[in-house]
Amino acid sequence: MNVRNGLSPARAIALVARREFLTQVQKKSFLISNVIVLIAIVGGIVAASIFSGGDDESRSTVGLVGDQSLSAALVATGDAAGNPVEVTEIGDEQAARGQVENGDLDVALVPGTGGSVTAITKSEIDAPLRVVLDGAVAAQAQTAALAAQGVDAAQLAESTKSAVVTVDAIDPPDPERGQRIALSTAVVILLYMQILAFGMYVAMGVVEEKSSRVVELLLSTLRPLQLLWGKVIGIGAVGLAQLAVYGVVGVGAGVATGVLTLGGTAWGTLVGTLGWFVLGFAFFAVLYAATGSMVSRQEDVNSTAMPLTILIMAMFFAAFSAVQNPDGPLSNVLSWIPPFSAILMPLRIAAGVASGVQIVGTVALMLLVTVAMSALAARIYQRSILRMGKTVSWREALAR
């Protein structure tokens, strides 16, 4: 029980946290900026779903003049080769040339004698499409030749269908790699912005109360650590809520538009990101509060908080470097080192390369270091918060 006001420590911290939370979320600038960001997130995802194109846009367009018997072979060969084609019947060669010249067709085919085919193209034929055309023409010619010899082409195909090459890849490519990289990049950017922005909110809030002498009034009824933790928890709750809204809207829009097909992975990544934000913010917020307590003017905050800002930027650049290779040596080593783990572990979880042992181990290490930093920050805060005038040096703040 707090002898100053009769409040228990938990009650005192909760009151301060509630005041900080309501103060932040009721700011008009906070509400407007969040609406703009949410519109940008949804708009960007919808635009990505529109401009990324569908299956139709990836099909090559082929015009076929006259006899259409080659159409089925073209479609079948294209599907088998992984390069689907869309075949359109064209009335005559002149019309085919016009559509190729206008860009409506990639190529137009004019069947000739003896199974030959003339391909009309504007400049040259892409290699994958050339493979499809050559394969379809050859298959049709073989079918005709077999029929002339009295061989049933369909029966021959049925008898030889098992003669295929089965690929046994030792390290097959991940078809979801692109989405995982996008998720990892989003996680890195969001955590960097949230930890840096809300850490500075804590520092600026501390120095604002100190410069206006409000802190002296508050400390007449509260203990310094109650004020410190109430401020950290209140502002941290705003950051967590904001991150959760961004994540839910972003993942929801991605799944709804089909941009994200990794629905389960995306929601799991969001939960992990929120958890690591709590750890990363707790680590830095207490230190930002300590740096804020060392100055009496808001314009001096940046200089005292510069080491923390540099550390957060180093985390960001290390994580950004690891996005393309999340299982590389850089990511593997730094993800075990607090506070780098606060950004690198969500990245590794999004990439699907983090083991359960590593997640538990890095969380435990982060908690231990955060507790140690909290003790150090609390000591600085208690010694500096009531000292007005010139900036308290690190030597003075840390002196025994």
C-alpha positions, -999 to 999 in steps of 0.1 A, spaced: 0 0 0 13 34 -9 16 55 23 14 87 3 -21 83 -11 -34 50 2 -33 34 -32 -17 0 -38 12 1 -63 -8 -18 -89 -37 6 -86 -14 36 -88 3 22 -120 -31 14 -135 -43 49 -130 -13 64 -146 -15 39 -175 -52 47 -181 -45 84 -182 -16 79 -207 -37 56 -229 -67 79 -230 -45 110 -236 -29 93 -267 -60 78 -283 -81 110 -279 -57 131 -298 -72 143 -331 -39 140 -349 -35 103 -337 -70 94 -350 -66 111 -384 -31 97 -390 -44 62 -382 -74 65 -406 -50 76 -434 -26 47 -427 -55 22 -427 -68 36 -460 -33 33 -474 -29 -3 -463 -63 -14 -478 -58 6 -509 -23 -7 -515 -34 -44 -511 -64 -39 -534 -42 -22 -560 -17 -51 -557 -45 -76 -562 -56 -57 -593 -23 -51 -609 -7 -84 -600 -29 -99 -628 -48 -131 -630 -43 -163 -649 -58 -149 -681 -31 -122 -682 -4 -148 -680 -17 -167 -711 -1 -162 -744 -27 -153 -771 -25 -173 -803 -47 -167 -834 -54 -197 -856 -64 -191 -893 -86 -216 -912 -85 -253 -900 -89 -253 -862 -77 -289 -857 -45 -276 -842 -63 -257 -814 -67 -287 -791 -30 -297 -795 -19 -261 -787 -40 -259 -755 -29 -294 -743 8 -287 -750 7 -253 -734 -9 -267 -702 16 -296 -701 45 -271 -705 33 -248 -678 28 -220 -704 -10 -219 -711 -22 -204 -743 -55 -189 -754 -64 -198 -790 -87 -176 -810 -101 -184 -844 -92 -158 -871 -110 -154 -903 -81 -148 -927 -44 -141 -928 -48 -104 -934 -69 -100 -903 -44 -121 -883 -16 -98 -894 -36 -68 -883 -42 -82 -848 -6 -92 -844 5 -57 -855 -19 -41 -831 -7 -63 -802 -40 -82 -798 -22 -115 -805 12 -127 -795 13 -148 -827 -10 -160 -855 -7 -194 -871 -15 -201 -907 -16 -239 -915 0 -248 -948 5 -281 -967 21 -313 -953 15 -303 -917 36 -271 -919 25 -240 -901 35 -203 -906 38 -183 -875 32 -145 -879 47 -124 -852 55 -88 -848 92 -93 -840 101 -126 -825 85 -154 -805 93 -158 -768 112 -190 -762 85 -207 -739 58 -200 -765 80 -213 -793 84 -246 -774 46 -248 -772 41 -241 -809 68 -265 -820 55 -292 -797 18 -288 -808 27 -289 -845 49 -319 -841 23 -337 -820 -4 -331 -846 19 -343 -874 28 -375 -855 -8 -382 -848 -16 -378 -885 13 -400 -895 4 -427 -870 -32 -427 -883 -19 -431 -918 -1 -462 -906 -32 -476 -890 -20 -469 -854 -45 -456 -829 -28 -425 -814 -51 -425 -783 -43 -461 -776 -6 -455 -781 -7 -425 -757 -26 -447 -731 1 -474 -734 30 -450 -729 15 -426 -703 36 -441 -675 68 -433 -692 73 -399 -675 102 -383 -656 95 -379 -619 115 -351 -602 129 -358 -568 144 -325 -557 167 -324 -527 159 -288 -520 127 -279 -539 118 -242 -543 92 -229 -519 62 -218 -539 52 -195 -510 86 -178 -508 73 -145 -523 45 -142 -497 68 -151 -469 93 -124 -480 65 -99 -482 53 -109 -447 88 -106 -433 94 -72 -448 61 -59 -434 70 -73 -400 104 -56 -400 91 -22 -411 61 -22 -387 82 -32 -356 109 -7 -365 83 21 -368 63 11 -337 92 7 -313 110 39 -324 78 60 -325 63 49 -292 97 48 -275 100 85 -284 65 91 -272 75 79 -238 106 101 -237 88 131 -249 60 125 -223 85 123 -195 103 155 -204 70 173 -210 58 166 -175 93 175 -161 95 208 -180 60 218 -170 67 208 -134 36 185 -135 59 157 -124 65 174 -91 28 174 -84 24 138 -95 54 127 -74 37 142 -43 12 114 -45 30 87 -65 64 70 -63 88 76 -93 86 39 -104 48 39 -103 48 69 -126 75 53 -149 57 20 -153 23 36 -156 36 57 -185 53 28 -202 23 5 -199 -2 31 -210 17 42 -241 28 7 -249 -9 -4 -248 -16 23 -274 12 10 -296 1 -26 -292 -35 -17 -301 -24 3 -331 -2 -25 -344 -30 -51 -339 -54 -29 -359 -29 -25 -387 -21 -62 -387 -58 -74 -387 -68 -50 -414 -37 -58 -435 -39 -96 -432 -77 -95 -436 -75 -74 -467 -47 -96 -481 -67 -128 -475 -100 -114 -488 -84 -101 -521 -64 -133 -526 -30 -115 -524 -23 -136 -493 -29 -174 -496 -10 -181 -464 -39 -173 -442 -29 -195 -412 8 -184 -415 -1 -148 -417 -24 -148 -387 2 -167 -367 29 -142 -378 7 -114 -366 3 -130 -331 40 -135 -329 47 -99 -340 24 -85 -313 42 -106 -287 76 -95 -299 65 -59 -300 56 -61 -263 91 -74 -255 109 -50 -278 89 -20 -266 94 -29 -229 132 -31 -235 134 3 -252 106 22 -234 121 21 -200 154 33 -215 136 61 -234 119 71 -201 153 72 -185 168 94 -212 137 117 -210 142 122 -173 178 134 -179 168 166 -197 145 195 -189 137 206 -225 121 186 -253 147 198 -278 174 180 -258 157 146 -259 171 136 -293 207 140 -281 203 119 -250 182 93 -269 206 91 -298 223 58 -287 189 41 -285 179 54 -319 212 42 -334 206 8 -319 171 5 -333 183 16 -367 211 -11 -365 184 -37 -357 163 -25 -387 192 -27 -412 203 -61 -399 168 -74 -402 163 -59 -436 195 -75 -448 183 -108 -436 149 -107 -453 162 -124 -485 181 -150 -465 163 -154 -431 181 -187 -424 216 -173 -431 244 -168 -405 236 -131 -399 200 -139 -389 209 -170 -370 234 -153 -348 218 -119 -342 184 -135 -335 198 -148 -302 211 -114 -291 187 -91 -273 174 -66 -285 181 -77 -321 158 -108 -315 128 -84 -311 129 -78 -349 147 -108 -362 127 -135 -345 93 -123 -360 110 -122 -393 123 -158 -389 88 -169 -378 72 -153 -408 98 -170 -431 91 -204 -414 127 -210 -403 124 -205 -365 123 -237 -344 103 -240 -312 135 -242 -291 148 -210 -306 116 -192 -300 115 -202 -264 152 -195 -258 152 -161 -274 121 -151 -255 137 -161 -222 169 -142 -230 149 -111 -241 130 -112 -208 162 -115 -187 179 -86 -205 147 -65 -203 145 -70 -166 182 -59 -162 176 -29 -184 145 -20 -164 165 -19 -132 191 3 -148 165 26 -163 146 29 -130 178 39 -112 185 66 -138 149 78 -137 147 81 -100 180 101 -98 172 124 -127 134 131 -128 135 159 -102 167 176 -114 159 207 -133 182 229 -154 211 214 -173 211 179 -188 221 151 -164 251 134 -178 253 96 -181 281 96 -156 260 114 -130 230 93 -138 249 60 -133 271 71 -104 268 51 -72 
